[in-house]
Amino acid sequence: MTPSRAEASRINGSKSRGPKTEQGRRAVSLNAVKHGLTAETVVLPNESEEEYQAELHDYLQHFAPANKPEADLVRQLAAAHWRLSRYIAIETTLLDLEMERQRGRVTKAWNRLEERGRLALAFEALAGAHSPLALLNRYQARLHHEYQRILKALLQLQATRRPTEAKLQNEPKPPAVERFEEQPETRSPETRNPGVWLCDPPPRQVNLEGS
């Protein structure tokens, strides 16, 4: 990453207030590996790291991974798609370069050849069994297969998780335990106060020896 790009990323990060939706917060919380490390692994020096960051963010938002295995698969899926797009760009560049290489010869041979004709001639020149275009097509086919494999694994993992979550949410809650509150005593004043006699007091004793 160049110093100017690092400074721009730092400034943009300082302005961010984080995701506002629950889905976005969950995606960010699962991002144990910094996006920058992933970008340094996938993005080439002449490619846009910001564009890859935005694409990775879109993938995380779309699939909303709920755990680390799902988040890892989402990152692999985004990386595979990024590489597929790179191969498409390489294919376009190969054909452009071949058309420019043939321009002088083709112009002499055909005075009014349309651009589609130039493209066809360039493709013909690059369509050999061991040509760069043939090799590129093999890479594309292999990477497309990898993308589909990762996507299938991710969808299966999420399909297994969601019914379990729904089952837990639909389980009946245990009955609430009634709290016993001690009621105030309702005994009569006579029973509450042991000093109160329930009958007439006993007769007073008289000391006959002293009389």
BELMOLIN-V891751 format. One record per backbone hydrogen bond with DSSP energy under -0.5 kcal/mol. NH is the residue of the N-H (numbers start at 1). CO is the residue of the C=O. If there is no record, write none. Layout:
((NH CO) (NH CO))
This chain:
((6 2) (7 3) (8 4) (9 5) (10 6) (11 7) (12 8) (13 9) (14 10) (15 11) (16 12) (25 21) (26 22) (27 23) (28 24) (29 25) (30 26) (31 28) (32 30) (37 34) (38 34) (39 35) (40 36) (41 37) (42 38) (43 39) (47 44) (49 47) (52 48) (53 49) (54 50) (55 51) (56 52) (57 53) (58 54) (59 55) (60 56) (61 57) (62 58) (63 59) (64 60) (71 67) (72 68) (73 69) (74 70) (75 71) (76 72) (77 73) (78 74) (79 75) (80 76) (81 77) (82 78) (83 79) (84 80) (85 81) (86 82) (87 83) (88 84) (89 85) (90 86) (91 87) (92 88) (93 89) (94 90) (95 91) (96 92) (97 93) (98 94) (99 95) (100 96) (101 97) (102 98) (103 99) (103 100) (106 102) (107 103) (108 104) (109 105) (110 106) (113 110) (114 112) (117 114) (118 114) (119 115) (120 116) (121 117) (122 118) (123 119) (124 120) (125 121) (126 122) (127 123) (127 124) (131 128) (134 126) (135 131) (136 132) (137 133) (138 134) (139 135) (140 136) (141 137) (142 138) (143 139) (144 140) (145 141) (146 142) (147 143) (148 144) (149 145) (150 146) (151 147) (152 148) (153 149) (154 150) (155 151) (156 152) (157 153) (158 154) (159 155) (160 156) (161 157) (162 158) (163 159) (164 160) (165 161) (166 162) (167 163) (168 164) (169 165) (170 166) (171 167) (181 179) (182 180) (192 188) (193 189) (194 192) (196 193) (197 195) (208 206) (211 208))
